[in-house]
Amino acid sequence: MDSLNLVLCAVAAASLDICALVLILTAYQERSTGKKRWGRMTSFMELADYSVSYPLDCDEILIGRHASADIRLPDLSVSRYHAILTVSNGVWTISDIGSKSGIYVNGNLIKTAQLKENDVIKLGNRRLVFRRKGVYRYEQ
């Protein structure tokens, strides 16, 4: 009877090890799939001005003059916390978060706007173009 209990314990332990391995492999695969999906959604877009491009590599991006901003624009015409960029289902949105000078998209003052490729965003005196990575298009 003791040997039967020992065999059952060994089988139970082996089963737990196999379950743990399956969970680890599934989590790894999900992480890999998530990274690929995220890459397809965002890796080809950026914000750019005439001299700098800013990659959009997370789902929420703070834009402002403050050192903690994800996209820091060291210009006194830009508020410390000026705008936030978000992406959901592949659609990028920019929202004013209480700036003094507002946000203009293609010349229109907005509170929130969905962005399309080549939209021109004005924050204070700064103009940024929402574009595909590596595509040069800047107009004053």
N, C-alpha and C positions, 0 to 999 in steps of 0.2 A: 504494500500500500504506500509506503514511503517513497519508493522509486516512481510510482505512478504520479504522486503529488509533485515530485521533483521534475518529472517530464512535463506535467501540465504548467508548472511555474516557468519552465524554460520556454515552452510554446507561447505562453502569455507575454513574456518579456520580449521574445522575438517579434510577436505581433505588434507590440507597442513601438518597437524600434522601426518596423516597416511603416507603420502609420506616421511616425514622426518624420521619416525620410520622405514620404509622399507629401506631407504638408510643407516641408522645406522646399522640395522641388516645385510644387504648385505655386508657392509664394514667389520663388525666384522667377518662374515663368510669367506670372502676373506682373511683377515689377518690370521685367524686360518688355512685355507687351505695352505697359503703361508708358514707358520711356519712348518707345517707337511712336505710339499714338500722340504723345505730347510733342515729339519732334515734328511729326507731320502737321500738327496744328499751329505751331509757333516758330519753328526754327527758320522759316523762310522770311519772316517779317522783322523789321527794325524801325526805329525812329532815327532820323538823320538830319543834321544841318549841313552847312557848307563844309565843315571841317571834321566832324565827328559823327560816328554812327553808334547807336545804343541798341544792343541786342535785347529782344523781348523774350527772356528765358524763364519766366515764371508767370503764374496766373494772376498776379496782382502786383503792380509796379507803381510805387510812389514817385512822383516827379515834384521837385522843388529845389529851393536854394539851400536847405538845411543839409548838414553833413550826413544825416541818417537816410536821406532820400536815395532810392534805388537809382534814379537818374537825377544826378545833381547838376543844376544849371546855376553856376556862380554869377548871377546877374541880379542886381538890386531891384530890377523891374519884375522879377519872379518872386512870388511869395515863398516863405519857408516850406510850406506844405501847400502846393498849388493844385495838383491834379492827381488822379489815380487812374491808371489803365488796368482794365480787367479783361479777361477772355473767358468766354463760356460757349461751348459747342462750336469753337472755331471763329466766333465773332468777337472782335475787339471793341471795347467801349471806353471812352474817356469821360471822366466826370470831374467837375470843379468841386473842390473841397474847401471852399471858403476863401478863395484868393481875392486879392484886392483889385487886380486888373482884369480878371475874367479869363475865359478861354474862347478863342475863335477857331472854328473849323471852316476852312474855305471862305473866310471872311465873315461868317455868321457867329454872333455871340451865342454860346450854348451853356447849359448847365450839365447836360449829358448828351452824348452823341455816339452812334455806332460809326466806326471808322471803316473806310474803304481804301484800297490801294491808291497811293498818290494824294491822299488828303493832306492839306497843309494845315498844321496846328500852330496857332500863335499863343504863346504864354509870355505875357509881358512884352519885352522887345525881341524875344527869341522866336524864330520860326523853325519848326521841325516838320519833316515830311514822313508820313507813314508809308513805307515802301517795302518791296521785296529786298532781301539782303543783296548787297553788291550792285544794285541798280542805281546809277547816279542820275538824280533829277533834283536840282535845287534852283528855285527861282526866287528872286527878291521881291 
